Amino acid sequence: MGEAYEFKVNRAGRNGMSYVLSSQGVSRASRYRSRIVPWERIRTLWTLKNSFILFYSDTGYWILPEDQIPAAARAFLLSKVQEVGIRTKSLG
């Protein structure tokens, strides 16, 4: 599988979501379901002042607060975005 970076995103009043960034794609798991999106299916990465938004379809996206992503996982995310050729948009 190669490199993989796992981290958890917590939101007030909700159970946390576990994310794994790997050479295969981005996966997200909650208490009830999980999903993996291959890098090639990710359409756009928006970078905001304090977070990233990964769009994987016209209406599907995941918000990743920057302060909850370990530095190594953040670097891996940005390198895969560049490697695969995912569009980026900086909004902050």
N, C-alpha and C positions, 0 to 999 in steps of 0.2 A: 504494500500500500504506500510506502514511502513516508514522507513527512505528514504529520497530522497534528492539528492544534485544537484542543477542546477547551471551551469556556462556557460560562453560564451567564445569561442576561436576566437580571431581575427587574421587575417593575412593581411599583407600589400596589399592594392589594392583590397581586396575582402570583401564581406559581411561576418559578423561573423556567426559562427555556434553555436547553443545552444545545450548543452549536459545535460542530466539528468542521474544520477546514482541512481538506486533504487534496491530494493530487486528483481525486475523482470528482470533487465538487464540494458543495456546502450542504451539510445536513443539519436539520433542526429536529429536536425531539422534546416533547412535553410529556406530561403524565399520561395522556391518552393517545397520542399519535406521533408519528415521525415522518419525515420527508427528506429526500436527498435531491438536490438540483445539480446536475453536472455543470461544470464551468461554461461549457458551450451554450447552455440554455440561459445563462444570465445575460440579460440585455444591456443593462446600464447600472453603473454605480454612481450614486450621488454622494458627494462629500459635503457635509454641513459643518458648522462650527464645532459641534460636539458629538456628531454621529455619522454613520454611513447608512445609506438606504440602498439595498440590493433589489433591483427589479428583475424578476425571473419570468414575467409574462405581462400582458397589457394591464392587468389589475392586481397581480400578485407581487408582493414585496415584503422584505424583512428589514426592520430598523435595528441597527446594531449601535448602541451607545459606545462611543469611543473609549470612555473611561472604564468600560467593563470588558474590553478586549485586550489581552496581554500584548505587549510590544512585539513579541515574535510572531504572534498570530496576525497582528495588523500588518507587519512587514510581508508576511506570506500572502495575505489577501491582496495587497497592492501589487506584489510581483506577479501573481496569477492573473490579475486583471490586465496587466500589461502584456504578459505572455500570450494570453488567449485573444487579446484585442477587444476587450469589453469597453464599450463607450463609457466615458466618465464625464461628470458635470460637477463643477465646484460651485456651491451656493453659499459658502461662508468661510 
